[in-house]
Every structure is written in structure tokens, then in C-alpha cells.
Amino acid sequence: MSKRLETVFAGVTFKNPVALASGTCGFGKEFNEYFDIQKLGGLCSKGLTLHARGGNDGIRVWETPSGIMNSVGLENPGVQHFIECDLDRMNSLDLVNIVNLGGHSMEDYLQAVEILNDYKLDILELNISCPNVKAGGMNFGVKTEMAREVVREIRKACKHKLVIKLSPNAEDIVSLAKACEEEGADGVSLTNTFLAMAIDLKKKKPVFENTYAGLSGPAIKPISLRMVHQVAHAVSIPVMGLGGISTWQDAIEFIMAGATVIQIGTASFMNPRLAVDVIDGMERYLEENGIENLSEIRGIL
């Protein structure tokens, strides 16, 4: 593989700009059965919380036209179990190790960050789409000032590169991204899932126990692309673009819109080897168009 796809994100070198998104690839072991995951530029861990979580009751995944809704509820083994069972293996791989962290209170976030500070990882991706249990359940990432407070406190404590994962359900995603930059974030990733709803006509009630769930997949791509374009042109820190990417053409569009790195999630469920196809397609596109490095077309729109 040439250096055409080599990308630097917040001082971290990716051999190519393709990563698997959090919550769609576990900790990488399962996907390694389909392809050598070291062909990837990066890998985002399953969303972790301070303590193990069992996730939500009832139906967790629901197929929609051109997408999937999920209400998994951050089921995960907890930070300590991850460190003991998965972190060394992830660090041994020839790719960028991105650890995704969520929390339901500031204390949760801070305790988990303090634990992770003692261990090697390349990037900490902070999920602020979690409901703040001490603020009536409102997501940390909806209101700019609430997000600003979280990022400010985490930045003080965090010794790793810090990327904030933004929710498209924010009141003003551009203002929120600017606040993250002002409080010292090394980058942002967007978008997380869109708040959505499904109804079971036979039961005459919502499909999901929590009524609403997160929508992902090709259906959200045009909106995610627009948000990445808006944010990438409003901040000077780098952007990880995600949301509905299912082809190499989609990936190139996100790069042209301003993303430095892209993440693939839902589409991998239909084709576990998709990330490799995207990498190969991007490489061909650059070669056929006489482009020496992806940076030549990044943010050109």
C-alpha cells in the first residue's frame, strides 16, 4: 500500500483514514475472522463505562428502510475488565487504538479517565450522548454549556489525546464543536445516532422499551455529511466523520467535506469486509486521479 492514504490526526499517524466505529465491532476479535483488521487505520472499542452494564431490556435492534435502530444501552464489561482482557491485544495491533468512553455522571467519567490514564492507548473518544442521571436524564451532549463543562473537566484529568463524539441531536452542533475546541479537545467525531422511533402496530405500542432509539445506516448519511461539513469548516481541530458511510465513494465525500478520518459502523453488519473494500476503493480513486495524498482533497468543498 502506498502512502496516498496516510493521514495524521491530532499528531497520531493513521496508515489510512478508515476506522471501525464504536459499538459495531466489539473489540476487534470478531472482525478479524473476516479479514486482517491490521489493514485498518484505526479501531474504536465498544463503548465502555466505569462499571459493567447489562444494557437495555426488550428489543434492542430494529431494521428500517436503509438503516438500523438500536437501543442496546451501552452494554459493556466495564473499564477494568477491558484493561485486563482486551487492551493489550488492541495495543499489539498495527493500527490506531481508539478507546470509547461513556458515563452517566461527571464522577463516572472522571474515575474512568483516571484509571485509563495509567495505560497506553492512542486516542480516547468521549461519548457525550449519554444521559446525565443527575440532571434529569438530559444527554450531556445536547446543550452546549453542559457539554463544555464535561469537556473542560475531562481535559484537565485526561492524559491521552481527547476526541469528543458529538450527537446530531445537539441544539447547535457547530457551537458545541467550537466549545469542545475552546476547552482543549484534540478533535471531534460526528455524528452519533439520530433519535428516532418505531411503532409495533400489532401491540399498539413503541417497539423499544425506552420509546426512542438511535438511528444509523445509509439513511442518515446526507445529514451527517452536512454536519461534518459545517463543523469541519468552523473549527481548527480535526474531525472524524461518520454516519451512514457504506461505500468508498461515501468516504471520499466525507473527506472532501472536511473529515480527516472516517468511521464505518452499521454497513459492516451487512458486509463485514466493507472497511477493506473502502480502503481499496479510496486508494484506486487517488491513483486514477493523480492525487499523491488524501490531504490534497480534504475540505475542498
N, C-alpha and C positions, 0 to 999 in steps of 0.2 A: 504494500500500500504506500502511495506517495505521501508527501507532506501537504497535499492540497487541502485536506480536511483538518489538519492540525489547528487547534483552537486554544487560546488562552483565556480563561475565565477567572477574573479576580486573582490573577497570579498563579492559578492552577492550570497546568497544561493537560488538555484532553487530546488524545491522538485522533479523535474525530468527535463531532459535536452531538453524538447520539447517546442518550441515556435512557434507561428504563425507569418509568415513573413509579413513585412510591405507591404501595398498595396494590400493584398489579404484577409484581414479580417476586413476592416473598423476600428472601434474602439472596436470591440468585440461583439457588441449587436446582430448582425445578427446571428453569430455562436452560441450564447447562446440559440437560438431557437432549435438547433440540439443536443446540449449536454451542460453539465455544464462546462463552459470554465474554471472554477476554478480547473478542473482536469489538466489543462496545467501547464507547468513550467513557461512559460512566454508568453507575448503578445506584439507584435510590432505594434505601432499605424500606421495608414495611414501616408504616407509621408507628413509632414507639411512644409509650408513656412511662412515667416514673415507675408505676406498678403494673403488673399484668392485668389485662382486661379481657372479659369474656365476650364483649360485643353485644349487639342488639338482639332481641328476641324476634321471632317471626320471620317472614320473608326478608331476605337480605339483598337479593338481586332480581331485577325485573327488566326484561328486554323491551325496548321501544324502537320505533322506526329510526334507523341509523344511529342507535345509541343504546346505552345501558344505564339504568338507575340502580344505585346501591345505597344500602343503609346497613353497612357492616358494623359501624360503631367503634372503629379503632381497636378491634380485637388484636391483641398482640401479647407476647410473652413478658414484656417489661424490659427496661433498660439493662438491669443486671444480668438477666438471662441471655440477652443479646450479646453482651460483652463476653460472657462465659462460653457461649456456644457458636456464635456466628462472626464476631468482629475480626478475629484473627484470620479466618478464611477469607473474608471480604478484603482485608488489607493485603493478603497474599496475592490477590489477582492483579493483573496488569491493566487496571482501569481506575478511574476516579471513584473513590468510595464516598458516597453521599449518604449521611445518616439523617433520616427524617424524624423529627421530634414534635409531639403534640402535648397538650396539657389542658387541664380544666381549672387551673388557678395559677396565679403567678408563682406561688410556692412550689407547685408541681414542676413548672418549667425550670425554675432556678435550681431545685435539688437535682433534677436530671442533668442539667448542664454542668453542674459542679462535678457530678460523677463522671461524665463523658470527658471533662477537661483532662483527666488523668490518662486518657487513652488516645492512640493515634487514629485519626480519620482525616479525610481531605476537606470535606465541607459539611457543615451542619445546616440542614434545611429545616427551618422552623415553621411548623404548620400553625397559623393563627386563625384557622377556620374552626377551631374548637369552641364549644360553648363554655363561657365563664360561669361556673356554678355559683360564684359569689356575687355575680351581677345579674341574677335572674335568668341565666341561661343565654344571654345575648352573646353571639360569637365575638371573640377578641378582634377579628378582622373586619368587622362591619363598619365601625366608627373610627375615623382617622385618629382621633386623640387617644382612644383606648389602645389602638394598635401602636401608636407612638410610645405610649408608656411601657408596653410589653417589650418592644424592641430596645428602648433605652436601658431597661433593667437587664435584659438578656445580654446586650452588648457589653455592659460593664463586667458581667460574670464570665462570658464565653471567651475561651482562648483560641477557638477554631475560626476558620472562615465562616461567616454567617450569612446565609441566604434566607430571605423571608418569602414563604409561599403565600401568595395573595389569593383571596377569594373574589370571584366575579360578582358576588352578592354584596360587595362593599358599597357604601353610599357614594363614594367617589374614588375609584381605583387609582387614578392619577395622583390625587392628593395623598392617598395612602402610601403610594410608592415613593413619593417625594419625602414624606415623613420618615419612612424607613431609611432612605439615603441620609437624611439630616441626622438621624440618630446612630449612624455608623454601620449600617448593614453593608456587607461587601457585594451584595447582589439581591435580585428578587427573582422569583419564579412565578409564572402565571400562565393559565388560570387553573384554579382548582375547580371542582364540580359546581354546576349550576343548581340552585334549589328548584326542585320540581315535584310533581305529584302524579300518582296513578290511582285509579279507582277500580275496584272489583265490582262489576255490575251484578254478579250473582249474589255476592254477600252484601251488596249495597253499602260498602264502606271502603276507606282507603286501603290500598294494598299493603302499605307499610305501617307498622305499629306506631311509628313517630309521625305519621301522616305525610311528611315531606321527606324527600331523599335527594341524593346528589346525582345529577345527570352528566354523563360523559359520552365520548364517542364522536363519530363524524358529524353528527347534528350540530355540535357546538363550535365546530372549527371556525366558521366565518366570524363569529362573535369573539372568540378567543384571539383570533388573528388581529381583529380590530383593536382589542385591548392591549395586546403586546405592542402593536404599532404606536398606540397613544403613549404607553408607559416608556417604551424604549427611547422615544424622542423627547421625553420630559425629564429623564434622569440621566446622570453620567455613569452610574454603576451598571454593570452588565445584567442582562436579562436572560433567564431560562424560559423558553417559550413552550407551552404545552396546551393541549385542549383539542382533541379530535384529529390529531395527526395520524394518517393511515397510509400515506404514500410518500415516496421520496420527493414528489412534487410539492406536497404539503410542507415538508421540512424545509425545502428551498424557499417557499413563500414566507415562512416564519423568519428565516434568516434575512431575507430581503426586507421584512418588516422591522428588523432591528434586533432579533434574538441572537445571542452569542452561542448558546447551547439549546438543543431541543430535547424534550422528553416524550417518549411513546408509552402509552398506557393501555387503554381499552382495546385498541386494534390488535394488540398482541394476543388477546384471548381468541380471536378468530384465526390468527396466523402467528404462532409462537416465534417463527423465524423472521417476522416482519422487520425487526430492527436491522438485521443484516442486509435485507433487501433494500432498506432505506439508505444504509451506508453505501452500498454498491451503486445505487442509483444516483446519489449525490456525487460520488466520485466520477461516474461517467459523464454527468452533466457538466461538471467543471472541466473535464478533459476535452469534451466535444466543443466547448465554448471558449477554449483557450484561457481559462481562468487559473492562475497559479495557486491562489489560496482563497478560501471562502471569505476572508476579510474584504476582498475586492467588491463583493456584492452585499455585504452586511449593511442593513439600514439604508439602502439606496432609494427607498420609496418615501 
